[in-house]
């Protein structure tokens, strides 16, 4: 899996993410530079999806 390139765009994308999945909290979508895997893991846990599903879903938001 290549890097998601979230830096700089995540504020826009997290709004879209929370619109699609109301169960996502601010803590679930909190992005810290260099911690992409933690972000994906939190979303994966909350939504009950695989890592690949979460990555593809995040890519589809952009």
C-alpha positions, 0 to 999 in steps of 0.5 A, spaced: 500 500 500 502 506 498 502 513 502 495 516 502 498 523 501 493 526 506 497 532 509 493 538 507 487 535 504 485 531 510 480 537 513 476 537 507 476 530 506 474 528 514 468 533 513 466 528 507 467 522 511 463 524 517 457 526 512 457 519 509 458 515 516 455 519 522 458 514 527 465 517 526 467 522 531 472 527 531 477 523 535 476 517 529 478 522 524 483 526 527 490 526 523 497 527 526 502 527 521 506 521 520 501 517 523 496 514 517 496 507 520 493 509 526 488 514 523 486 508 518 486 503 524 481 507 528 476 508 522 477 501 520 475 499 528 469 504 528 466 502 521 468 494 521 471 494 515 478 491 512 484 496 512 484 495 504 476 497 504 478 503 508 484 506 504 480 505 498 474 509 501 478 514 503 481 515 496 474 515 493 473 521 498 478 525 494 
